C-alpha cells in the first residue's frame, strides 16, 4: 500500500442505499414480497398456447382502411 492511495470511492447513491438498508433491515424481504405479487407467477403453458392460437394477424399498416 502506498502513501498516495486514496480511500475507496463510494457514491452518494451507494451511501444512501447502505444507510437505508441499515435503518430498515427488512427492506429486501419486503421488496421480494412485492415482486412476488406482480411478477413471480406460475404460467399455464396450455393456456398460453391457446392465447397464441387465437391471435389475429395484424395488417402491415393498421390505419389503412379496406374502403380505399
mmCIF file as Biopython writes it, N, C-alpha, C and O atoms, coordinates in Angstrom:
data_model
#
loop_
_atom_site.group_PDB
_atom_site.id
_atom_site.type_symbol
_atom_site.label_atom_id
_atom_site.label_alt_id
_atom_site.label_comp_id
_atom_site.label_asym_id
_atom_site.label_entity_id
_atom_site.label_seq_id
_atom_site.pdbx_PDB_ins_code
_atom_site.Cartn_x
_atom_site.Cartn_y
_atom_site.Cartn_z
_atom_site.occupancy
_atom_site.B_iso_or_equiv
_atom_site.auth_seq_id
_atom_site.auth_asym_id
_atom_site.pdbx_PDB_model_num
ATOM 1   N N  . UNK A ? 1  ? 0.851   -1.180  0.000   1.0 0.0 1  A 1 
ATOM 2   C CA . UNK A ? 1  ? 0.000   0.000   0.000   1.0 0.0 1  A 1 
ATOM 3   C C  . UNK A ? 1  ? 0.889   1.232   0.000   1.0 0.0 1  A 1 
ATOM 4   O O  . UNK A ? 1  ? 1.838   1.333   0.777   1.0 0.0 1  A 1 
ATOM 5   N N  . UNK A ? 2  ? 0.568   2.159   -0.877  1.0 0.0 2  A 1 
ATOM 6   C CA . UNK A ? 2  ? 1.363   3.375   -0.973  1.0 0.0 2  A 1 
ATOM 7   C C  . UNK A ? 2  ? 0.758   4.463   -0.103  1.0 0.0 2  A 1 
ATOM 8   O O  . UNK A ? 2  ? -0.389  4.365   0.334   1.0 0.0 2  A 1 
ATOM 9   N N  . UNK A ? 3  ? 1.537   5.488   0.136   1.0 0.0 3  A 1 
ATOM 10  C CA . UNK A ? 3  ? 1.028   6.595   0.949   1.0 0.0 3  A 1 
ATOM 11  C C  . UNK A ? 3  ? 0.095   7.494   0.143   1.0 0.0 3  A 1 
ATOM 12  O O  . UNK A ? 3  ? -0.598  8.342   0.706   1.0 0.0 3  A 1 
ATOM 13  N N  . UNK A ? 4  ? 0.080   7.307   -1.171  1.0 0.0 4  A 1 
ATOM 14  C CA . UNK A ? 4  ? -0.754  8.139   -2.032  1.0 0.0 4  A 1 
ATOM 15  C C  . UNK A ? 4  ? -2.122  7.527   -2.322  1.0 0.0 4  A 1 
ATOM 16  O O  . UNK A ? 4  ? -2.935  8.124   -3.028  1.0 0.0 4  A 1 
ATOM 17  N N  . UNK A ? 5  ? -2.376  6.347   -1.782  1.0 0.0 5  A 1 
ATOM 18  C CA . UNK A ? 5  ? -3.640  5.682   -2.061  1.0 0.0 5  A 1 
ATOM 19  C C  . UNK A ? 5  ? -4.785  6.441   -1.397  1.0 0.0 5  A 1 
ATOM 20  O O  . UNK A ? 5  ? -4.742  6.766   -0.210  1.0 0.0 5  A 1 
ATOM 21  N N  . UNK A ? 6  ? -5.805  6.710   -2.202  1.0 0.0 6  A 1 
ATOM 22  C CA . UNK A ? 6  ? -6.994  7.378   -1.687  1.0 0.0 6  A 1 
ATOM 23  C C  . UNK A ? 6  ? -7.948  6.343   -1.104  1.0 0.0 6  A 1 
ATOM 24  O O  . UNK A ? 6  ? -7.885  5.166   -1.460  1.0 0.0 6  A 1 
ATOM 25  N N  . UNK A ? 7  ? -8.828  6.779   -0.211  1.0 0.0 7  A 1 
ATOM 26  C CA . UNK A ? 7  ? -9.837  5.818   0.283   1.0 0.0 7  A 1 
ATOM 27  C C  . UNK A ? 7  ? -10.766 5.396   -0.863  1.0 0.0 7  A 1 
ATOM 28  O O  . UNK A ? 7  ? -10.958 6.139   -1.825  1.0 0.0 7  A 1 
ATOM 29  N N  . UNK A ? 8  ? -11.328 4.215   -0.746  1.0 0.0 8  A 1 
ATOM 30  C CA . UNK A ? 8  ? -12.231 3.706   -1.791  1.0 0.0 8  A 1 
ATOM 31  C C  . UNK A ? 8  ? -13.406 4.654   -1.960  1.0 0.0 8  A 1 
ATOM 32  O O  . UNK A ? 8  ? -14.003 5.118   -0.988  1.0 0.0 8  A 1 
ATOM 33  N N  . UNK A ? 9  ? -13.725 4.931   -3.223  1.0 0.0 9  A 1 
ATOM 34  C CA . UNK A ? 9  ? -14.815 5.852   -3.541  1.0 0.0 9  A 1 
ATOM 35  C C  . UNK A ? 9  ? -16.152 5.159   -3.345  1.0 0.0 9  A 1 
ATOM 36  O O  . UNK A ? 9  ? -16.330 4.013   -3.756  1.0 0.0 9  A 1 
ATOM 37  N N  . UNK A ? 10 ? -17.085 5.850   -2.722  1.0 0.0 10 A 1 
ATOM 38  C CA . UNK A ? 10 ? -18.458 5.374   -2.560  1.0 0.0 10 A 1 
ATOM 39  C C  . UNK A ? 10 ? -19.376 6.517   -2.964  1.0 0.0 10 A 1 
ATOM 40  O O  . UNK A ? 10 ? -19.352 7.597   -2.374  1.0 0.0 10 A 1 
ATOM 41  N N  . UNK A ? 11 ? -20.170 6.259   -3.965  1.0 0.0 11 A 1 
ATOM 42  C CA . UNK A ? 11 ? -21.056 7.302   -4.485  1.0 0.0 11 A 1 
ATOM 43  C C  . UNK A ? 11 ? -22.143 7.649   -3.474  1.0 0.0 11 A 1 
ATOM 44  O O  . UNK A ? 11 ? -22.387 6.912   -2.519  1.0 0.0 11 A 1 
ATOM 45  N N  . UNK A ? 12 ? -22.788 8.790   -3.707  1.0 0.0 12 A 1 
ATOM 46  C CA . UNK A ? 12 ? -23.880 9.214   -2.829  1.0 0.0 12 A 1 
ATOM 47  C C  . UNK A ? 12 ? -25.025 8.209   -2.856  1.0 0.0 12 A 1 
ATOM 48  O O  . UNK A ? 12 ? -25.658 7.945   -1.833  1.0 0.0 12 A 1 
ATOM 49  N N  . UNK A ? 13 ? -25.284 7.653   -4.033  1.0 0.0 13 A 1 
ATOM 50  C CA . UNK A ? 13 ? -26.373 6.677   -4.154  1.0 0.0 13 A 1 
ATOM 51  C C  . UNK A ? 13 ? -26.061 5.423   -3.339  1.0 0.0 13 A 1 
ATOM 52  O O  . UNK A ? 13 ? -26.939 4.891   -2.659  1.0 0.0 13 A 1 
ATOM 53  N N  . UNK A ? 14 ? -24.820 4.950   -3.404  1.0 0.0 14 A 1 
ATOM 54  C CA . UNK A ? 14 ? -24.427 3.772   -2.641  1.0 0.0 14 A 1 
ATOM 55  C C  . UNK A ? 14 ? -24.515 4.039   -1.148  1.0 0.0 14 A 1 
ATOM 56  O O  . UNK A ? 14 ? -24.974 3.189   -0.386  1.0 0.0 14 A 1 
ATOM 57  N N  . UNK A ? 15 ? -24.079 5.205   -0.737  1.0 0.0 15 A 1 
ATOM 58  C CA . UNK A ? 15 ? -24.161 5.558   0.679   1.0 0.0 15 A 1 
ATOM 59  C C  . UNK A ? 15 ? -25.617 5.629   1.137   1.0 0.0 15 A 1 
ATOM 60  O O  . UNK A ? 15 ? -25.951 5.184   2.235   1.0 0.0 15 A 1 
ATOM 61  N N  . UNK A ? 16 ? -26.477 6.191   0.292   1.0 0.0 16 A 1 
ATOM 62  C CA . UNK A ? 16 ? -27.894 6.290   0.624   1.0 0.0 16 A 1 
ATOM 63  C C  . UNK A ? 16 ? -28.515 4.903   0.785   1.0 0.0 16 A 1 
ATOM 64  O O  . UNK A ? 16 ? -29.245 4.652   1.744   1.0 0.0 16 A 1 
ATOM 65  N N  . UNK A ? 17 ? -28.222 4.001   -0.161  1.0 0.0 17 A 1 
ATOM 66  C CA . UNK A ? 17 ? -28.793 2.656   -0.108  1.0 0.0 17 A 1 
ATOM 67  C C  . UNK A ? 17 ? -28.289 1.907   1.118   1.0 0.0 17 A 1 
ATOM 68  O O  . UNK A ? 17 ? -29.063 1.225   1.790   1.0 0.0 17 A 1 
ATOM 69  N N  . UNK A ? 18 ? -26.999 2.027   1.414   1.0 0.0 18 A 1 
ATOM 70  C CA . UNK A ? 18 ? -26.460 1.376   2.610   1.0 0.0 18 A 1 
ATOM 71  C C  . UNK A ? 18 ? -27.106 1.908   3.880   1.0 0.0 18 A 1 
ATOM 72  O O  . UNK A ? 18 ? -27.402 1.148   4.802   1.0 0.0 18 A 1 
ATOM 73  N N  . UNK A ? 19 ? -27.323 3.217   3.923   1.0 0.0 19 A 1 
ATOM 74  C CA . UNK A ? 19 ? -27.966 3.827   5.089   1.0 0.0 19 A 1 
ATOM 75  C C  . UNK A ? 19 ? -29.421 3.358   5.202   1.0 0.0 19 A 1 
ATOM 76  O O  . UNK A ? 19 ? -29.901 3.065   6.297   1.0 0.0 19 A 1 
ATOM 77  N N  . UNK A ? 20 ? -30.104 3.291   4.087   1.0 0.0 20 A 1 
ATOM 78  C CA . UNK A ? 20 ? -31.495 2.838   4.077   1.0 0.0 20 A 1 
ATOM 79  C C  . UNK A ? 20 ? -31.606 1.389   4.545   1.0 0.0 20 A 1 
ATOM 80  O O  . UNK A ? 20 ? -32.502 1.049   5.318   1.0 0.0 20 A 1 
ATOM 81  N N  . UNK A ? 21 ? -30.688 0.534   4.073   1.0 0.0 21 A 1 
ATOM 82  C CA . UNK A ? 21 ? -30.699 -0.873  4.492   1.0 0.0 21 A 1 
ATOM 83  C C  . UNK A ? 21 ? -30.370 -1.006  5.974   1.0 0.0 21 A 1 
ATOM 84  O O  . UNK A ? 21 ? -30.882 -1.902  6.645   1.0 0.0 21 A 1 
ATOM 85  N N  . UNK A ? 22 ? -29.526 -0.128  6.485   1.0 0.0 22 A 1 
ATOM 86  C CA . UNK A ? 22 ? -29.195 -0.179  7.915   1.0 0.0 22 A 1 
ATOM 87  C C  . UNK A ? 22 ? -30.398 0.243   8.763   1.0 0.0 22 A 1 
ATOM 88  O O  . UNK A ? 22 ? -30.636 -0.312  9.836   1.0 0.0 22 A 1 
ATOM 89  N N  . UNK A ? 23 ? -31.148 1.226   8.272   1.0 0.0 23 A 1 
ATOM 90  C CA . UNK A ? 23 ? -32.316 1.706   9.015   1.0 0.0 23 A 1 
ATOM 91  C C  . UNK A ? 23 ? -33.495 0.742   8.923   1.0 0.0 23 A 1 
ATOM 92  O O  . UNK A ? 23 ? -34.273 0.608   9.868   1.0 0.0 23 A 1 
ATOM 93  N N  . UNK A ? 24 ? -33.619 0.077   7.783   1.0 0.0 24 A 1 
ATOM 94  C CA . UNK A ? 24 ? -34.751 -0.844  7.559   1.0 0.0 24 A 1 
ATOM 95  C C  . UNK A ? 24 ? -34.200 -2.208  7.128   1.0 0.0 24 A 1 
ATOM 96  O O  . UNK A ? 24 ? -34.114 -2.487  5.932   1.0 0.0 24 A 1 
ATOM 97  N N  . UNK A ? 25 ? -33.832 -3.048  8.079   1.0 0.0 25 A 1 
ATOM 98  C CA . UNK A ? 25 ? -33.232 -4.335  7.713   1.0 0.0 25 A 1 
ATOM 99  C C  . UNK A ? 25 ? -34.175 -5.278  6.964   1.0 0.0 25 A 1 
ATOM 100 O O  . UNK A ? 25 ? -33.708 -6.200  6.296   1.0 0.0 25 A 1 
ATOM 101 N N  . UNK A ? 26 ? -35.487 -5.067  7.060   1.0 0.0 26 A 1 
ATOM 102 C CA . UNK A ? 26 ? -36.438 -5.941  6.363   1.0 0.0 26 A 1 
ATOM 103 C C  . UNK A ? 26 ? -36.775 -5.435  4.967   1.0 0.0 26 A 1 
ATOM 104 O O  . UNK A ? 26 ? -37.691 -5.957  4.331   1.0 0.0 26 A 1 
ATOM 105 N N  . UNK A ? 27 ? -36.068 -4.447  4.486   1.0 0.0 27 A 1 
ATOM 106 C CA . UNK A ? 27 ? -36.381 -3.826  3.196   1.0 0.0 27 A 1 
ATOM 107 C C  . UNK A ? 27 ? -36.297 -4.825  2.040   1.0 0.0 27 A 1 
ATOM 108 O O  . UNK A ? 27 ? -37.193 -4.870  1.197   1.0 0.0 27 A 1 
ATOM 109 N N  . UNK A ? 28 ? -35.239 -5.618  1.995   1.0 0.0 28 A 1 
ATOM 110 C CA . UNK A ? 28 ? -35.093 -6.567  0.887   1.0 0.0 28 A 1 
ATOM 111 C C  . UNK A ? 28 ? -36.197 -7.621  0.900   1.0 0.0 28 A 1 
ATOM 112 O O  . UNK A ? 28 ? -36.699 -8.011  -0.154  1.0 0.0 28 A 1 
ATOM 113 N N  . UNK A ? 29 ? -36.570 -8.075  2.076   1.0 0.0 29 A 1 
ATOM 114 C CA . UNK A ? 29 ? -37.646 -9.070  2.164   1.0 0.0 29 A 1 
ATOM 115 C C  . UNK A ? 29 ? -38.960 -8.474  1.677   1.0 0.0 29 A 1 
ATOM 116 O O  . UNK A ? 29 ? -39.737 -9.149  1.000   1.0 0.0 29 A 1 
ATOM 117 N N  . UNK A ? 30 ? -39.211 -7.219  2.017   1.0 0.0 30 A 1 
ATOM 118 C CA . UNK A ? 30 ? -40.438 -6.566  1.548   1.0 0.0 30 A 1 
ATOM 119 C C  . UNK A ? 30 ? -40.410 -6.355  0.043   1.0 0.0 30 A 1 
ATOM 120 O O  . UNK A ? 30 ? -41.440 -6.477  -0.619  1.0 0.0 30 A 1 
ATOM 121 N N  . UNK A ? 31 ? -39.231 -6.036  -0.508  1.0 0.0 31 A 1 
ATOM 122 C CA . UNK A ? 31 ? -39.110 -5.875  -1.954  1.0 0.0 31 A 1 
ATOM 123 C C  . UNK A ? 31 ? -39.383 -7.200  -2.664  1.0 0.0 31 A 1 
ATOM 124 O O  . UNK A ? 31 ? -40.080 -7.235  -3.678  1.0 0.0 31 A 1 
ATOM 125 N N  . UNK A ? 32 ? -38.827 -8.292  -2.125  1.0 0.0 32 A 1 
ATOM 126 C CA . UNK A ? 32 ? -39.050 -9.603  -2.737  1.0 0.0 32 A 1 
ATOM 127 C C  . UNK A ? 32 ? -40.521 -10.011 -2.654  1.0 0.0 32 A 1 
ATOM 128 O O  . UNK A ? 32 ? -41.052 -10.617 -3.586  1.0 0.0 32 A 1 
ATOM 129 N N  . UNK A ? 33 ? -41.170 -9.684  -1.557  1.0 0.0 33 A 1 
ATOM 130 C CA . UNK A ? 33 ? -42.593 -9.998  -1.421  1.0 0.0 33 A 1 
ATOM 131 C C  . UNK A ? 33 ? -43.412 -9.191  -2.434  1.0 0.0 33 A 1 
ATOM 132 O O  . UNK A ? 33 ? -44.350 -9.721  -3.030  1.0 0.0 33 A 1 
ATOM 133 N N  . UNK A ? 34 ? -43.070 -7.933  -2.631  1.0 0.0 34 A 1 
ATOM 134 C CA . UNK A ? 34 ? -43.762 -7.109  -3.620  1.0 0.0 34 A 1 
ATOM 135 C C  . UNK A ? 34 ? -43.548 -7.611  -5.029  1.0 0.0 34 A 1 
ATOM 136 O O  . UNK A ? 34 ? -44.467 -7.600  -5.848  1.0 0.0 34 A 1 
ATOM 137 N N  . UNK A ? 35 ? -42.330 -8.052  -5.313  1.0 0.0 35 A 1 
ATOM 138 C CA . UNK A ? 35 ? -42.047 -8.603  -6.638  1.0 0.0 35 A 1 
ATOM 139 C C  . UNK A ? 35 ? -42.842 -9.882  -6.860  1.0 0.0 35 A 1 
ATOM 140 O O  . UNK A ? 35 ? -43.354 -10.111 -7.956  1.0 0.0 35 A 1 
ATOM 141 N N  . UNK A ? 36 ? -42.949 -10.710 -5.835  1.0 0.0 36 A 1 
ATOM 142 C CA . UNK A ? 36 ? -43.683 -11.963 -5.961  1.0 0.0 36 A 1 
ATOM 143 C C  . UNK A ? 36 ? -45.159 -11.715 -6.263  1.0 0.0 36 A 1 
ATOM 144 O O  . UNK A ? 36 ? -45.795 -12.513 -6.953  1.0 0.0 36 A 1 
ATOM 145 N N  . UNK A ? 37 ? -45.706 -10.613 -5.750  1.0 0.0 37 A 1 
ATOM 146 C CA . UNK A ? 37 ? -47.108 -10.298 -6.017  1.0 0.0 37 A 1 
ATOM 147 C C  . UNK A ? 37 ? -47.355 -10.016 -7.490  1.0 0.0 37 A 1 
ATOM 148 O O  . UNK A ? 37 ? -48.387 -10.404 -8.036  1.0 0.0 37 A 1 
ATOM 149 N N  . UNK A ? 38 ? -46.406 -9.339  -8.135  1.0 0.0 38 A 1 
ATOM 150 C CA . UNK A ? 38 ? -46.645 -8.883  -9.501  1.0 0.0 38 A 1 
ATOM 151 C C  . UNK A ? 38 ? -45.980 -9.732  -10.581 1.0 0.0 38 A 1 
ATOM 152 O O  . UNK A ? 38 ? -46.545 -9.895  -11.662 1.0 0.0 38 A 1 
ATOM 153 N N  . UNK A ? 39 ? -44.800 -10.273 -10.315 1.0 0.0 39 A 1 
ATOM 154 C CA . UNK A ? 39 ? -44.022 -10.867 -11.390 1.0 0.0 39 A 1 
ATOM 155 C C  . UNK A ? 39 ? -43.776 -12.353 -11.265 1.0 0.0 39 A 1 
ATOM 156 O O  . UNK A ? 39 ? -43.801 -13.055 -12.276 1.0 0.0 39 A 1 
ATOM 157 N N  . UNK A ? 40 ? -43.542 -12.857 -10.087 1.0 0.0 40 A 1 
ATOM 158 C CA . UNK A ? 40 ? -43.172 -14.262 -9.926  1.0 0.0 40 A 1 
ATOM 159 C C  . UNK A ? 40 ? -44.423 -15.129 -9.877  1.0 0.0 40 A 1 
ATOM 160 O O  . UNK A ? 40 ? -44.892 -15.510 -8.805  1.0 0.0 40 A 1 
ATOM 161 N N  . UNK A ? 41 ? -44.945 -15.428 -11.046 1.0 0.0 41 A 1 
ATOM 162 C CA . UNK A ? 41 ? -46.172 -16.217 -11.131 1.0 0.0 41 A 1 
ATOM 163 C C  . UNK A ? 41 ? -45.919 -17.455 -11.989 1.0 0.0 41 A 1 
ATOM 164 O O  . UNK A ? 41 ? -45.104 -17.437 -12.911 1.0 0.0 41 A 1 
ATOM 165 N N  . UNK A ? 42 ? -46.625 -18.510 -11.667 1.0 0.0 42 A 1 
ATOM 166 C CA . UNK A ? 42 ? -46.563 -19.722 -12.468 1.0 0.0 42 A 1 
ATOM 167 C C  . UNK A ? 42 ? -47.450 -19.524 -13.698 1.0 0.0 42 A 1 
ATOM 168 O O  . UNK A ? 42 ? -48.585 -19.061 -13.586 1.0 0.0 42 A 1 
ATOM 169 N N  . UNK A ? 43 ? -46.928 -19.876 -14.861 1.0 0.0 43 A 1 
ATOM 170 C CA . UNK A ? 43 ? -47.681 -19.733 -16.095 1.0 0.0 43 A 1 
ATOM 171 C C  . UNK A ? 43 ? -48.287 -21.061 -16.499 1.0 0.0 43 A 1 
ATOM 172 O O  . UNK A ? 43 ? -47.648 -22.106 -16.377 1.0 0.0 43 A 1 
ATOM 173 N N  . UNK A ? 44 ? -49.516 -21.021 -16.979 1.0 0.0 44 A 1 
ATOM 174 C CA . UNK A ? 44 ? -50.176 -22.198 -17.519 1.0 0.0 44 A 1 
ATOM 175 C C  . UNK A ? 44 ? -49.809 -22.270 -19.004 1.0 0.0 44 A 1 
ATOM 176 O O  . UNK A ? 44 ? -50.318 -21.492 -19.811 1.0 0.0 44 A 1 
ATOM 177 N N  . UNK A ? 45 ? -48.941 -23.188 -19.355 1.0 0.0 45 A 1 
ATOM 178 C CA . UNK A ? 45 ? -48.438 -23.280 -20.736 1.0 0.0 45 A 1 
ATOM 179 C C  . UNK A ? 45 ? -49.542 -23.632 -21.724 1.0 0.0 45 A 1 
ATOM 180 O O  . UNK A ? 45 ? -49.533 -23.154 -22.858 1.0 0.0 45 A 1 
ATOM 181 N N  . UNK A ? 46 ? -50.486 -24.457 -21.311 1.0 0.0 46 A 1 
ATOM 182 C CA . UNK A ? 46 ? -51.592 -24.809 -22.211 1.0 0.0 46 A 1 
ATOM 183 C C  . UNK A ? 46 ? -52.430 -23.582 -22.540 1.0 0.0 46 A 1 
ATOM 184 O O  . UNK A ? 46 ? -52.808 -23.365 -23.691 1.0 0.0 46 A 1 
ATOM 185 N N  . UNK A ? 47 ? -52.711 -22.795 -21.532 1.0 0.0 47 A 1 
ATOM 186 C CA . UNK A ? 47 ? -53.498 -21.582 -21.727 1.0 0.0 47 A 1 
ATOM 187 C C  . UNK A ? 47 ? -52.742 -20.573 -22.595 1.0 0.0 47 A 1 
ATOM 188 O O  . UNK A ? 47 ? -53.343 -19.898 -23.431 1.0 0.0 47 A 1 
ATOM 189 N N  . UNK A ? 48 ? -51.438 -20.472 -22.397 1.0 0.0 48 A 1 
ATOM 190 C CA . UNK A ? 48 ? -50.635 -19.578 -23.222 1.0 0.0 48 A 1 
ATOM 191 C C  . UNK A ? 48 ? -50.666 -20.013 -24.692 1.0 0.0 48 A 1 
ATOM 192 O O  . UNK A ? 48 ? -50.708 -19.174 -25.592 1.0 0.0 48 A 1 
ATOM 193 N N  . UNK A ? 49 ? -50.645 -21.325 -24.925 1.0 0.0 49 A 1 
ATOM 194 C CA . UNK A ? 49 ? -50.736 -21.842 -26.292 1.0 0.0 49 A 1 
ATOM 195 C C  . UNK A ? 49 ? -52.074 -21.517 -26.931 1.0 0.0 49 A 1 
ATOM 196 O O  . UNK A ? 49 ? -52.138 -21.188 -28.115 1.0 0.0 49 A 1 
ATOM 197 N N  . UNK A ? 50 ? -53.151 -21.610 -26.143 1.0 0.0 50 A 1 
ATOM 198 C CA . UNK A ? 50 ? -54.469 -21.258 -26.667 1.0 0.0 50 A 1 
ATOM 199 C C  . UNK A ? 50 ? -54.540 -19.776 -27.012 1.0 0.0 50 A 1 
ATOM 200 O O  . UNK A ? 50 ? -55.139 -19.405 -28.021 1.0 0.0 50 A 1 
ATOM 201 N N  . UNK A ? 51 ? -53.937 -18.927 -26.188 1.0 0.0 51 A 1 
ATOM 202 C CA . UNK A ? 51 ? -53.904 -17.488 -26.495 1.0 0.0 51 A 1 
ATOM 203 C C  . UNK A ? 51 ? -53.166 -17.241 -27.808 1.0 0.0 51 A 1 
ATOM 204 O O  . UNK A ? 51 ? -53.596 -16.426 -28.623 1.0 0.0 51 A 1 
ATOM 205 N N  . UNK A ? 52 ? -52.058 -17.944 -28.009 1.0 0.0 52 A 1 
ATOM 206 C CA . UNK A ? 52 ? -51.266 -17.761 -29.228 1.0 0.0 52 A 1 
ATOM 207 C C  . UNK A ? 52 ? -52.048 -18.223 -30.459 1.0 0.0 52 A 1 
ATOM 208 O O  . UNK A ? 52 ? -51.966 -17.595 -31.514 1.0 0.0 52 A 1 
ATOM 209 N N  . UNK A ? 53 ? -52.799 -19.308 -30.333 1.0 0.0 53 A 1 
ATOM 210 C CA . UNK A ? 53 ? -53.578 -19.804 -31.462 1.0 0.0 53 A 1 
ATOM 211 C C  . UNK A ? 53 ? -54.741 -18.869 -31.788 1.0 0.0 53 A 1 
ATOM 212 O O  . UNK A ? 53 ? -55.134 -18.760 -32.950 1.0 0.0 53 A 1 
ATOM 213 N N  . UNK A ? 54 ? -55.281 -18.211 -30.811 1.0 0.0 54 A 1 
ATOM 214 C CA . UNK A ? 54 ? -56.417 -17.329 -31.024 1.0 0.0 54 A 1 
ATOM 215 C C  . UNK A ? 54 ? -56.029 -15.934 -31.487 1.0 0.0 54 A 1 
ATOM 216 O O  . UNK A ? 54 ? -56.894 -15.085 -31.700 1.0 0.0 54 A 1 
ATOM 217 N N  . UNK A ? 55 ? -54.739 -15.693 -31.641 1.0 0.0 55 A 1 
ATOM 218 C CA . UNK A ? 55 ? -54.277 -14.367 -32.047 1.0 0.0 55 A 1 
ATOM 219 C C  . UNK A ? 55 ? -54.614 -14.092 -33.510 1.0 0.0 55 A 1 
ATOM 220 O O  . UNK A ? 55 ? -54.451 -14.966 -34.362 1.0 0.0 55 A 1 
ATOM 221 N N  . UNK A ? 56 ? -55.078 -12.894 -33.800 1.0 0.0 56 A 1 
ATOM 222 C CA . UNK A ? 56 ? -55.429 -12.497 -35.156 1.0 0.0 56 A 1 
ATOM 223 C C  . UNK A ? 56 ? -54.253 -11.732 -35.754 1.0 0.0 56 A 1 
ATOM 224 O O  . UNK A ? 56 ? -53.689 -10.846 -35.112 1.0 0.0 56 A 1 
ATOM 225 N N  . UNK A ? 57 ? -53.892 -12.073 -36.968 1.0 0.0 57 A 1 
ATOM 226 C CA . UNK A ? 57 ? -52.757 -11.417 -37.619 1.0 0.0 57 A 1 
ATOM 227 C C  . UNK A ? 57 ? -53.070 -9.939  -37.866 1.0 0.0 57 A 1 
ATOM 228 O O  . UNK A ? 57 ? -54.178 -9.584  -38.269 1.0 0.0 57 A 1 
ATOM 229 N N  . UNK A ? 58 ? -52.096 -9.105  -37.623 1.0 0.0 58 A 1 
ATOM 230 C CA . UNK A ? 58 ? -52.276 -7.673  -37.814 1.0 0.0 58 A 1 
ATOM 231 C C  . UNK A ? 58 ? -51.865 -7.290  -39.230 1.0 0.0 58 A 1 
ATOM 232 O O  . UNK A ? 58 ? -50.915 -7.845  -39.782 1.0 0.0 58 A 1 
ATOM 233 N N  . UNK A ? 59 ? -52.589 -6.339  -39.814 1.0 0.0 59 A 1 
ATOM 234 C CA . UNK A ? 59 ? -52.262 -5.863  -41.152 1.0 0.0 59 A 1 
ATOM 235 C C  . UNK A ? 59 ? -50.967 -5.059  -41.087 1.0 0.0 59 A 1 
ATOM 236 O O  . UNK A ? 59 ? -50.620 -4.524  -40.034 1.0 0.0 59 A 1 
ATOM 237 N N  . UNK A ? 60 ? -50.246 -4.969  -42.219 1.0 0.0 60 A 1 
ATOM 238 C CA . UNK A ? 60 ? -48.975 -4.238  -42.214 1.0 0.0 60 A 1 
ATOM 239 C C  . UNK A ? 60 ? -49.134 -2.768  -41.807 1.0 0.0 60 A 1 
ATOM 240 O O  . UNK A ? 60 ? -48.288 -2.226  -41.096 1.0 0.0 60 A 1 
ATOM 241 N N  . UNK A ? 61 ? -50.194 -2.139  -42.247 1.0 0.0 61 A 1 
ATOM 242 C CA . UNK A ? 61 ? -50.429 -0.744  -41.881 1.0 0.0 61 A 1 
ATOM 243 C C  . UNK A ? 61 ? -51.815 -0.679  -41.261 1.0 0.0 61 A 1 
ATOM 244 O O  . UNK A ? 61 ? -52.819 -0.760  -41.968 1.0 0.0 61 A 1 
ATOM 245 N N  . UNK A ? 62 ? -51.874 -0.535  -39.954 1.0 0.0 62 A 1 
ATOM 246 C CA . UNK A ? 62 ? -53.139 -0.689  -39.241 1.0 0.0 62 A 1 
ATOM 247 C C  . UNK A ? 62 ? -54.122 0.438   -39.493 1.0 0.0 62 A 1 
ATOM 248 O O  . UNK A ? 62 ? -55.321 0.258   -39.279 1.0 0.0 62 A 1 
ATOM 249 N N  . UNK A ? 63 ? -53.661 1.581   -39.935 1.0 0.0 63 A 1 
ATOM 250 C CA . UNK A ? 63 ? -54.564 2.717   -40.137 1.0 0.0 63 A 1 
ATOM 251 C C  . UNK A ? 63 ? -55.173 2.752   -41.531 1.0 0.0 63 A 1 
ATOM 252 O O  . UNK A ? 63 ? -56.013 3.607   -41.813 1.0 0.0 63 A 1 
ATOM 253 N N  . UNK A ? 64 ? -54.771 1.854   -42.392 1.0 0.0 64 A 1 
ATOM 254 C CA . UNK A ? 64 ? -55.316 1.791   -43.743 1.0 0.0 64 A 1 
ATOM 255 C C  . UNK A ? 64 ? -56.645 1.032   -43.697 1.0 0.0 64 A 1 
ATOM 256 O O  . UNK A ? 64 ? -56.708 -0.107  -43.234 1.0 0.0 64 A 1 
ATOM 257 N N  . UNK A ? 65 ? -57.677 1.669   -44.172 1.0 0.0 65 A 1 
ATOM 258 C CA . UNK A ? 65 ? -58.996 1.021   -44.161 1.0 0.0 65 A 1 
ATOM 259 C C  . UNK A ? 65 ? -59.195 0.221   -45.436 1.0 0.0 65 A 1 
ATOM 260 O O  . UNK A ? 65 ? -58.484 0.428   -46.419 1.0 0.0 65 A 1 
ATOM 261 N N  . UNK A ? 66 ? -60.142 -0.675  -45.427 1.0 0.0 66 A 1 
ATOM 262 C CA . UNK A ? 66 ? -60.411 -1.505  -46.599 1.0 0.0 66 A 1 
ATOM 263 C C  . UNK A ? 66 ? -61.229 -0.764  -47.642 1.0 0.0 66 A 1 
ATOM 264 O O  . UNK A ? 66 ? -61.399 -1.260  -48.756 1.0 0.0 66 A 1 
ATOM 265 N N  . UNK A ? 67 ? -61.734 0.404   -47.307 1.0 0.0 67 A 1 
ATOM 266 C CA . UNK A ? 67 ? -62.596 1.152   -48.206 1.0 0.0 67 A 1 
ATOM 267 C C  . UNK A ? 67 ? -61.820 1.943   -49.260 1.0 0.0 67 A 1 
ATOM 268 O O  . UNK A ? 67 ? -62.442 2.570   -50.118 1.0 0.0 67 A 1 
ATOM 269 N N  . UNK A ? 68 ? -60.501 1.938   -49.229 1.0 0.0 68 A 1 
ATOM 270 C CA . UNK A ? 68 ? -59.745 2.751   -50.195 1.0 0.0 68 A 1 
ATOM 271 C C  . UNK A ? 68 ? -59.491 2.030   -51.465 1.0 0.0 68 A 1 
ATOM 272 O O  . UNK A ? 68 ? -58.869 2.580   -52.374 1.0 0.0 68 A 1 
#
